[in-house]
Amino acid sequence: MVSRLTQIESMLKDAWGSALQESAPDLVYQINRILVRFGRTDDSLPMLWDQLDSLLFNTVYRLSGREMTLETPRGTARVTEDGIRELADRLLSLVYRDRTPDPLLSDALFDLARAGSYAAMRELIRCYPLESDERETILRILGENGELA
């Protein structure tokens, strides 16, 4: 089984290469610290998503000298708000992806899906029995946004 820290490192590297992690070696641990809060505090998944988003933005902003560009194996890349939000969403999925489905997690995922999380929508489709209209609505939203993968 791959550790969560290794999964975080992999997601960061896939998104932005290794330069960010080399410049901010504690970033993986800061992300993990946010993720372990779920279930241990009253923080909701949308709150944790916002915390991840802020951490990623502030790290890139600080390390890029406010330029919001990173050197990746494919060259210089501009980091966008949407790119940060998407990465934070994928990172947050590490909290619930391997958990046993239960009603409390289902409610938390619906809250996160309403906040715009495609990863939460995919998890609901994958693991939870949904009413046919809920399933159709989620599938339509995912399809319209190219997020069915």
Backbone as CSV, one residue per row, in Angstrom:
resi,resn,N_x,N_y,N_z,CA_x,CA_y,CA_z,C_x,C_y,C_z
1,MET,0.840,-1.188,0.000,0.000,0.000,0.000,0.886,1.252,0.000
2,VAL,0.545,2.190,-0.851,1.312,3.426,-0.986,0.885,4.392,0.124
3,SER,1.861,4.996,0.776,1.532,5.918,1.863,0.903,7.194,1.321
4,ARG,0.178,7.869,2.190,-0.451,9.127,1.789,0.599,10.161,1.397
5,LEU,1.722,10.211,2.119,2.770,11.176,1.786,3.307,10.923,0.379
6,THR,3.477,9.661,0.019,3.940,9.320,-1.325,2.901,9.717,-2.367
7,GLN,1.623,9.525,-2.046,0.561,9.917,-2.970,0.537,11.437,-3.161
8,ILE,0.730,12.174,-2.079,0.764,13.639,-2.169,1.940,14.068,-3.047
9,GLU,3.107,13.499,-2.785,4.288,13.824,-3.595,4.027,13.552,-5.069
10,SER,3.421,12.423,-5.360,3.136,12.041,-6.741,2.168,13.014,-7.408
11,MET,1.119,13.405,-6.689,0.148,14.343,-7.247,0.778,15.703,-7.530
12,LEU,1.606,16.173,-6.605,2.285,17.447,-6.813,3.230,17.366,-8.008
13,LYS,3.977,16.289,-8.095,4.927,16.123,-9.202,4.196,16.017,-10.536
14,ASP,3.092,15.254,-10.575,2.324,15.127,-11.807,1.769,16.478,-12.265
15,ALA,1.344,17.287,-11.305,0.740,18.577,-11.642,1.787,19.617,-12.034
16,TRP,2.877,19.717,-11.258,3.792,20.836,-11.422,5.266,20.462,-11.456
17,GLY,5.577,19.184,-11.598,6.977,18.776,-11.596,7.533,18.762,-10.178
18,SER,8.818,18.556,-10.065,9.421,18.412,-8.737,10.032,19.701,-8.190
19,ALA,10.124,20.735,-9.005,10.770,21.974,-8.565,10.083,22.581,-7.343
20,LEU,8.762,22.546,-7.303,8.036,23.122,-6.171,8.375,22.383,-4.882
21,GLN,8.385,21.062,-4.936,8.707,20.287,-3.740,10.149,20.498,-3.294
22,GLU,11.042,20.665,-4.264,12.441,20.913,-3.918,12.591,22.271,-3.244
23,SER,11.794,23.237,-3.670,11.860,24.584,-3.086,11.099,24.686,-1.774
24,ALA,10.123,23.805,-1.583,9.306,23.819,-0.362,9.187,22.385,0.160
25,PRO,10.273,21.857,0.732,10.270,20.450,1.136,9.232,20.094,2.201
26,ASP,8.758,21.069,2.955,7.753,20.787,3.975,6.322,20.839,3.438
27,LEU,6.148,21.153,2.165,4.802,21.279,1.588,4.000,19.986,1.710
28,VAL,4.628,18.861,1.449,3.924,17.570,1.532,3.386,17.363,2.948
29,TYR,4.171,17.702,3.942,3.747,17.525,5.334,2.657,18.521,5.713
30,GLN,2.737,19.731,5.180,1.684,20.717,5.440,0.359,20.258,4.828
31,ILE,0.414,19.709,3.631,-0.796,19.194,2.987,-1.356,18.044,3.808
32,ASN,-0.495,17.124,4.218,-0.955,15.984,5.005,-1.591,16.442,6.317
33,ARG,-1.026,17.462,6.929,-1.577,17.990,8.181,-3.014,18.477,7.976
34,ILE,-3.279,19.091,6.858,-4.645,19.534,6.555,-5.556,18.328,6.347
35,LEU,-5.068,17.339,5.613,-5.902,16.170,5.298,-6.291,15.370,6.542
36,VAL,-5.397,15.244,7.499,-5.719,14.436,8.683,-6.721,15.125,9.600
37,ARG,-7.012,16.377,9.346,-7.988,17.088,10.174,-9.408,16.542,9.993
38,PHE,-9.690,15.969,8.802,-11.041,15.477,8.551,-11.350,14.325,9.503
39,GLY,-12.426,14.459,10.227,-12.829,13.444,11.184,-12.269,13.674,12.573
40,ARG,-11.266,14.524,12.686,-10.677,14.819,13.989,-11.084,16.190,14.501
41,THR,-11.644,16.990,13.611,-12.097,18.331,13.979,-13.483,18.534,13.381
42,ASP,-14.053,19.678,13.621,-15.351,20.007,13.031,-15.211,20.580,11.623
43,ASP,-13.991,20.638,11.102,-13.782,21.181,9.763,-14.497,20.321,8.733
44,SER,-15.241,20.968,7.857,-15.935,20.257,6.783,-14.972,20.040,5.623
45,LEU,-15.342,19.164,4.705,-14.519,18.957,3.517,-14.360,20.248,2.705
46,PRO,-15.439,21.046,2.504,-15.223,22.315,1.787,-14.232,23.252,2.501
47,MET,-14.244,23.243,3.842,-13.294,24.073,4.585,-11.868,23.586,4.351
48,LEU,-11.676,22.267,4.368,-10.348,21.713,4.133,-9.893,21.995,2.702
49,TRP,-10.829,21.936,1.757,-10.516,22.235,0.363,-9.994,23.672,0.251
50,ASP,-10.668,24.595,0.927,-10.226,25.993,0.920,-8.843,26.146,1.554
51,GLN,-8.589,25.399,2.619,-7.276,25.461,3.266,-6.173,24.954,2.333
52,LEU,-6.449,23.847,1.635,-5.477,23.329,0.666,-5.242,24.329,-0.456
53,ASP,-6.328,24.886,-0.964,-6.246,25.879,-2.037,-5.370,27.054,-1.600
54,SER,-5.599,27.556,-0.408,-4.820,28.695,0.100,-3.355,28.330,0.281
55,LEU,-3.093,27.156,0.829,-1.716,26.711,1.029,-0.981,26.613,-0.306
56,LEU,-1.618,25.984,-1.286,-0.982,25.840,-2.601,-0.743,27.200,-3.256
57,PHE,-1.761,28.056,-3.229,-1.604,29.385,-3.823,-0.461,30.150,-3.159
58,ASN,-0.493,30.219,-1.832,0.518,30.996,-1.112,1.922,30.452,-1.337
59,THR,2.046,29.130,-1.429,3.358,28.526,-1.665,3.880,28.890,-3.044
60,VAL,3.042,28.732,-4.064,3.467,29.065,-5.426,3.750,30.562,-5.536
61,TYR,2.893,31.370,-4.956,3.063,32.835,-5.007,4.405,33.242,-4.391
62,ARG,4.687,32.702,-3.219,5.918,33.042,-2.504,7.154,32.544,-3.260
63,LEU,7.127,31.296,-3.698,8.304,30.701,-4.331,8.543,31.205,-5.751
64,SER,7.490,31.683,-6.390,7.653,32.166,-7.772,7.922,33.663,-7.821
65,GLY,8.091,34.280,-6.663,8.309,35.731,-6.644,7.124,36.483,-7.203
66,ARG,5.927,35.992,-6.888,4.649,36.602,-7.301,4.343,36.428,-8.787
67,GLU,5.149,35.672,-9.491,4.955,35.488,-10.929,3.932,34.397,-11.253
68,MET,3.721,33.487,-10.320,2.804,32.351,-10.491,3.220,31.472,-11.672
69,THR,4.531,31.328,-11.864,5.054,30.418,-12.875,6.014,29.452,-12.200
70,LEU,6.060,28.232,-12.712,6.954,27.205,-12.195,7.727,26.582,-13.342
71,GLU,8.940,26.172,-13.049,9.723,25.404,-14.017,9.322,23.943,-13.876
72,THR,8.820,23.378,-14.945,8.421,21.978,-14.955,9.283,21.246,-15.984
73,PRO,9.237,19.922,-15.987,9.992,19.179,-17.013,9.576,19.557,-18.440
74,ARG,8.387,20.113,-18.595,7.896,20.514,-19.913,8.160,21.988,-20.205
75,GLY,8.873,22.659,-19.308,9.179,24.075,-19.489,8.489,24.926,-18.433
76,THR,8.521,26.220,-18.631,7.886,27.140,-17.695,6.369,27.055,-17.849
77,ALA,5.683,26.918,-16.726,4.226,26.803,-16.757,3.607,27.833,-15.832
78,ARG,2.554,28.463,-16.309,1.792,29.423,-15.495,0.808,28.635,-14.635
79,VAL,0.793,28.915,-13.351,-0.125,28.263,-12.419,-1.357,29.142,-12.299
80,THR,-2.510,28.577,-12.633,-3.754,29.343,-12.610,-4.564,29.018,-11.359
81,GLU,-5.511,29.875,-11.077,-6.421,29.651,-9.961,-7.177,28.343,-10.138
82,ASP,-7.633,28.077,-11.368,-8.343,26.818,-11.636,-7.432,25.614,-11.435
83,GLY,-6.182,25.729,-11.847,-5.232,24.633,-11.667,-4.972,24.343,-10.201
84,ILE,-4.876,25.387,-9.410,-4.676,25.216,-7.966,-5.901,24.565,-7.347
85,ARG,-7.073,25.047,-7.710,-8.319,24.501,-7.152,-8.480,23.025,-7.520
86,GLU,-8.143,22.693,-8.767,-8.250,21.301,-9.219,-7.278,20.397,-8.462
87,LEU,-6.047,20.846,-8.278,-5.075,20.048,-7.534,-5.511,19.888,-6.080
88,ALA,-6.005,20.947,-5.464,-6.491,20.856,-4.087,-7.641,19.854,-3.991
89,ASP,-8.508,19.835,-4.987,-9.624,18.883,-5.020,-9.103,17.452,-5.105
90,ARG,-8.131,17.214,-5.972,-7.571,15.864,-6.106,-6.844,15.449,-4.838
91,LEU,-6.112,16.375,-4.217,-5.433,16.060,-2.965,-6.434,15.719,-1.862
92,LEU,-7.522,16.465,-1.805,-8.534,16.215,-0.782,-9.163,14.835,-0.944
93,SER,-9.203,14.332,-2.160,-9.795,13.001,-2.367,-9.016,11.913,-1.633
94,LEU,-7.779,12.179,-1.254,-7.009,11.209,-0.481,-7.632,10.953,0.891
95,VAL,-8.434,11.879,1.368,-9.086,11.730,2.666,-10.182,10.670,2.621
96,TYR,-10.928,10.640,1.542,-12.120,9.792,1.528,-12.091,8.660,0.518
97,ARG,-11.146,8.652,-0.375,-11.147,7.682,-1.465,-11.123,6.237,-0.978
98,ASP,-10.392,5.931,0.071,-10.266,4.556,0.541,-11.063,4.271,1.810
99,ARG,-11.906,5.198,2.211,-12.716,4.983,3.414,-13.942,4.165,3.091
100,THR,-14.416,3.451,4.064,-15.640,2.684,3.914,-16.814,3.649,3.826
101,PRO,-17.644,3.488,2.794,-18.810,4.383,2.679,-19.707,4.302,3.912
102,ASP,-20.153,5.444,4.367,-21.102,5.512,5.470,-21.935,6.780,5.314
103,PRO,-23.046,6.877,6.046,-23.932,8.043,5.883,-23.263,9.392,6.187
104,LEU,-22.389,9.446,7.193,-21.727,10.716,7.511,-20.788,11.149,6.388
105,LEU,-20.060,10.195,5.836,-19.175,10.519,4.730,-19.979,10.900,3.495
106,SER,-21.091,10.231,3.289,-21.965,10.570,2.165,-22.426,12.021,2.266
107,ASP,-22.875,12.423,3.442,-23.302,13.812,3.648,-22.152,14.790,3.387
108,ALA,-20.954,14.438,3.884,-19.794,15.303,3.679,-19.456,15.414,2.196
109,LEU,-19.576,14.308,1.463,-19.291,14.335,0.033,-20.336,15.151,-0.739
110,PHE,-21.599,15.053,-0.328,-22.626,15.881,-0.978,-22.342,17.365,-0.738
111,ASP,-21.910,17.721,0.483,-21.551,19.114,0.766,-20.398,19.562,-0.125
112,LEU,-19.412,18.695,-0.268,-18.256,19.022,-1.095,-18.644,19.108,-2.572
113,ALA,-19.505,18.208,-3.018,-19.973,18.247,-4.410,-20.734,19.544,-4.684
114,ARG,-21.556,19.975,-3.734,-22.288,21.237,-3.903,-21.340,22.430,-3.966
115,ALA,-20.160,22.284,-3.346,-19.154,23.351,-3.400,-18.387,23.328,-4.727
116,GLY,-18.665,22.318,-5.565,-18.060,22.266,-6.895,-16.992,21.208,-7.095
117,SER,-16.850,20.275,-6.165,-15.804,19.262,-6.258,-16.183,18.143,-7.215
118,TYR,-15.447,18.058,-8.325,-15.676,16.965,-9.272,-15.221,15.631,-8.680
119,ALA,-14.155,15.655,-7.886,-13.675,14.422,-7.263,-14.738,13.847,-6.323
120,ALA,-15.414,14.706,-5.573,-16.478,14.239,-4.679,-17.647,13.685,-5.489
121,MET,-17.974,14.342,-6.595,-19.058,13.837,-7.450,-18.721,12.451,-7.991
122,ARG,-17.482,12.271,-8.440,-17.072,10.953,-8.951,-17.137,9.899,-7.854
123,GLU,-16.751,10.272,-6.648,-16.790,9.332,-5.519,-18.232,8.951,-5.180
124,LEU,-19.129,9.899,-5.217,-20.535,9.591,-4.958,-21.072,8.601,-5.992
125,ILE,-20.746,8.823,-7.257,-21.187,7.923,-8.329,-20.586,6.534,-8.133
126,ARG,-19.312,6.488,-7.738,-18.582,5.228,-7.640,-19.019,4.373,-6.449
127,CYS,-19.310,4.991,-5.313,-19.457,4.230,-4.071,-20.824,4.261,-3.393
128,TYR,-21.698,5.126,-3.808,-22.925,5.307,-3.052,-24.158,5.049,-3.917
129,PRO,-25.152,4.399,-3.312,-26.420,4.262,-4.042,-27.115,5.619,-4.053
130,LEU,-27.457,6.075,-5.230,-28.091,7.387,-5.382,-29.441,7.218,-6.051
131,GLU,-30.317,8.157,-5.781,-31.569,8.204,-6.527,-31.215,8.437,-7.997
132,SER,-32.046,7.952,-8.895,-31.718,8.052,-10.325,-31.562,9.510,-10.769
133,ASP,-32.394,10.430,-10.231,-32.263,11.829,-10.632,-30.967,12.450,-10.106
134,GLU,-30.527,12.046,-8.889,-29.250,12.535,-8.364,-28.097,12.048,-9.237
135,ARG,-28.132,10.760,-9.558,-27.081,10.162,-10.393,-27.022,10.848,-11.757
136,GLU,-28.173,11.049,-12.376,-28.226,11.684,-13.695,-27.703,13.118,-13.640
137,THR,-28.062,13.848,-12.594,-27.609,15.228,-12.457,-26.090,15.289,-12.303
138,ILE,-25.552,14.434,-11.441,-24.103,14.420,-11.230,-23.385,14.017,-12.513
139,LEU,-23.877,12.989,-13.195,-23.255,12.555,-14.447,-23.313,13.657,-15.509
140,ARG,-24.412,14.384,-15.547,-24.540,15.479,-16.510,-23.523,16.576,-16.215
141,ILE,-23.394,16.950,-14.940,-22.430,17.984,-14.551,-21.008,17.538,-14.883
142,LEU,-20.668,16.306,-14.547,-19.342,15.789,-14.849,-19.089,15.773,-16.349
143,GLY,-20.079,15.312,-17.105,-19.937,15.248,-18.561,-19.766,16.620,-19.193
144,GLU,-20.583,17.579,-18.765,-20.509,18.935,-19.316,-19.164,19.605,-19.045
145,ASN,-18.481,19.140,-18.006,-17.213,19.752,-17.621,-16.007,18.878,-17.957
146,GLY,-16.238,17.813,-18.739,-15.149,16.937,-19.140,-14.489,16.225,-17.980
147,GLU,-15.266,15.878,-16.972,-14.726,15.301,-15.739,-15.195,13.865,-15.489
148,LEU,-15.600,13.157,-16.515,-16.076,11.783,-16.312,-14.953,10.775,-16.095
149,ALA,-13.728,11.137,-16.400,-12.606,10.181,-16.278,-12.344,9.788,-14.858
